[in-house]
Amino acid sequence: MGIWPFRRSRVGTDAQRLLEAVQAAGRRPALFGAGRAPDTLEGRFEIMALYAGQALLRLGAEPQAAPLAQAFTDTLFRHFDAGLREYGVGDTSVPKRMHKLAGDFYGRLDAYGRAITDQDATALAAALVRNAGVSEDFASRLAPHVLRIVAQQAEAPFVALFESSAWPDFPG
């Protein structure tokens, strides 16, 4: 045994795996560009909020996944914090920006979550236009895609969220 007897917990490892799957899905080029989400820090946050929200909704449907949901949320916000710092936000400004990001994230989670739970593509598209600032055309194509993903994820065990196959490509 070395000087650090601590091993990363299973839930922490799984949270990191889930974050990597969500990031990979949310960074696909078909989601960004003219008429789509802007390829900026804010645009990437919006898509991450959408995909992370999907993961949290799926985990919320499984009582035994509560520790993973919390660990994923913690990991996600550490990722946001690191991203701000990497982007050049000063140490004294990061807490204020993180507070705003948390409010924005939970607002999106509420808006998107209601539409997803109701399987309402029109409401989801309207929330995407309002919150993410994407075009109505893009939102009207992305919303049904998201609902299809959510339906597929609901049919699989929640651990399938770690796999890229749980996050089909946006057809563009």
C-alpha positions as CSV (number, residue, x, y, z in Angstrom):
1,M,0.0,0.0,0.0
2,G,1.4,3.4,-1.0
3,I,1.3,6.7,0.8
4,W,-2.3,7.3,-0.5
5,P,-4.5,4.6,0.8
6,F,-7.5,6.2,-0.8
7,R,-9.0,4.6,-3.9
8,R,-11.5,6.4,-6.1
9,S,-14.9,5.1,-5.3
10,R,-17.0,3.1,-7.7
11,V,-19.6,5.9,-7.8
12,G,-16.9,8.5,-8.5
13,T,-15.5,6.4,-11.3
14,D,-19.0,5.8,-12.8
15,A,-19.8,9.5,-12.5
16,Q,-16.6,10.3,-14.5
17,R,-17.5,7.7,-17.1
18,L,-21.0,9.2,-17.5
19,L,-19.6,12.7,-17.8
20,E,-17.3,11.5,-20.6
21,A,-20.2,9.9,-22.4
22,V,-22.3,13.0,-22.0
23,Q,-19.4,15.2,-23.2
24,A,-18.8,13.1,-26.2
25,A,-22.5,13.2,-27.2
26,G,-22.7,17.0,-26.5
27,R,-19.6,17.9,-28.5
28,R,-20.7,16.4,-31.8
29,P,-20.1,18.8,-34.6
30,A,-23.6,18.4,-36.0
31,L,-24.9,20.3,-33.0
32,F,-22.9,23.4,-33.6
33,G,-22.6,26.1,-36.3
34,A,-24.8,28.4,-38.3
35,G,-28.4,28.0,-37.3
36,R,-27.5,25.6,-34.5
37,A,-25.9,26.0,-31.1
38,P,-23.1,28.6,-31.2
39,D,-19.7,27.0,-30.9
40,T,-18.8,29.1,-27.9
41,L,-18.4,28.5,-24.2
42,E,-22.1,29.5,-23.7
43,G,-23.3,27.3,-26.6
44,R,-21.4,24.3,-25.3
45,F,-22.9,24.9,-21.9
46,E,-26.4,24.9,-23.3
47,I,-25.9,21.5,-25.1
48,M,-24.2,20.0,-22.0
49,A,-27.1,21.2,-19.9
50,L,-29.5,19.4,-22.3
51,Y,-27.5,16.1,-22.4
52,A,-26.6,16.2,-18.7
53,G,-30.3,16.9,-17.9
54,Q,-31.3,13.8,-19.9
55,A,-28.8,11.7,-17.9
56,L,-30.1,13.1,-14.6
57,L,-33.7,12.4,-15.5
58,R,-32.8,8.8,-16.4
59,L,-30.9,8.4,-13.1
60,G,-33.8,9.9,-11.2
61,A,-36.0,7.1,-12.4
62,E,-33.9,4.6,-10.5
63,P,-33.8,5.0,-6.7
64,Q,-30.6,3.0,-6.4
65,A,-28.9,5.5,-8.8
66,A,-29.3,8.5,-6.4
67,P,-25.6,8.3,-5.3
68,L,-24.5,8.2,-8.9
69,A,-26.8,11.2,-9.8
70,Q,-25.2,13.2,-7.0
71,A,-21.7,12.2,-7.9
72,F,-22.4,13.0,-11.6
73,T,-23.7,16.4,-10.7
74,D,-20.7,17.1,-8.6
75,T,-18.4,16.0,-11.4
76,L,-20.2,18.0,-13.9
77,F,-19.9,21.2,-11.9
78,R,-16.2,20.6,-11.3
79,H,-15.9,20.3,-15.1
80,F,-17.7,23.6,-15.5
81,D,-15.4,25.2,-12.9
82,A,-12.3,23.9,-14.6
83,G,-13.7,25.1,-18.0
84,L,-14.1,28.6,-16.7
85,R,-10.6,28.7,-15.3
86,E,-9.2,27.3,-18.5
87,Y,-11.2,29.9,-20.5
88,G,-9.3,32.6,-18.4
89,V,-11.9,33.6,-15.9
90,G,-10.1,34.9,-12.8
91,D,-10.1,33.0,-9.5
92,T,-12.1,35.8,-7.8
93,S,-14.8,35.7,-10.5
94,V,-15.2,31.9,-10.7
95,P,-17.5,31.6,-7.7
96,K,-19.9,34.2,-9.0
97,R,-19.9,32.7,-12.5
98,M,-20.4,29.2,-11.0
99,H,-23.4,30.4,-9.0
100,K,-24.9,31.8,-12.2
101,L,-24.2,28.6,-14.1
102,A,-25.8,26.5,-11.4
103,G,-28.9,28.7,-11.6
104,D,-29.0,28.5,-15.3
105,F,-28.4,24.7,-15.3
106,Y,-31.2,24.0,-12.8
107,G,-33.5,26.3,-14.8
108,R,-32.8,24.3,-17.9
109,L,-33.1,21.0,-16.1
110,D,-36.6,22.1,-15.0
111,A,-37.7,23.4,-18.4
112,Y,-36.3,20.6,-20.4
113,G,-37.3,18.0,-17.8
114,R,-40.9,18.9,-17.9
115,A,-41.0,18.8,-21.7
116,I,-39.1,15.5,-21.8
117,T,-41.3,13.9,-19.1
118,D,-44.4,15.0,-21.0
119,Q,-42.8,13.8,-24.2
120,D,-43.7,17.2,-25.7
121,A,-41.4,18.0,-28.6
122,T,-43.1,21.4,-29.2
123,A,-42.5,22.5,-25.6
124,L,-38.9,21.2,-25.7
125,A,-38.2,23.0,-28.9
126,A,-39.6,26.2,-27.4
127,A,-37.5,25.8,-24.3
128,L,-34.4,25.3,-26.5
129,V,-35.1,28.4,-28.5
130,R,-35.8,30.4,-25.3
131,N,-32.9,29.1,-23.3
132,A,-30.2,28.1,-25.7
133,G,-30.9,30.8,-28.3
134,V,-30.9,28.3,-31.2
135,S,-33.1,28.7,-34.3
136,E,-36.6,27.4,-34.3
137,D,-35.7,25.1,-37.2
138,F,-32.8,23.5,-35.3
139,A,-34.8,23.2,-32.2
140,S,-37.7,21.6,-34.0
141,R,-35.3,18.9,-35.3
142,L,-33.3,18.5,-32.1
143,A,-36.3,18.1,-29.8
144,P,-37.7,14.9,-31.4
145,H,-34.1,13.5,-31.5
146,V,-33.8,14.1,-27.8
147,L,-37.1,12.4,-27.1
148,R,-36.1,9.4,-29.1
149,I,-32.9,9.1,-27.1
150,V,-34.7,9.5,-23.8
151,A,-37.2,6.7,-24.9
152,Q,-34.3,4.4,-25.8
153,Q,-32.4,5.2,-22.6
154,A,-35.6,4.4,-20.6
155,E,-35.7,0.9,-22.0
156,A,-32.1,0.1,-21.1
157,P,-30.5,-0.3,-17.7
158,F,-29.2,3.1,-16.4
159,V,-25.6,1.8,-16.6
160,A,-26.0,1.8,-20.4
161,L,-25.7,5.6,-20.2
162,F,-21.9,5.1,-19.9
163,E,-21.8,3.7,-23.5
164,S,-21.7,5.8,-26.6
165,S,-24.5,3.7,-28.1
166,A,-26.9,5.3,-25.6
167,W,-26.2,8.7,-27.2
168,P,-27.0,8.4,-30.9
169,D,-25.7,11.0,-33.2
170,F,-27.8,14.0,-34.1
171,P,-28.6,13.5,-37.8
172,G,-28.0,17.1,-38.6
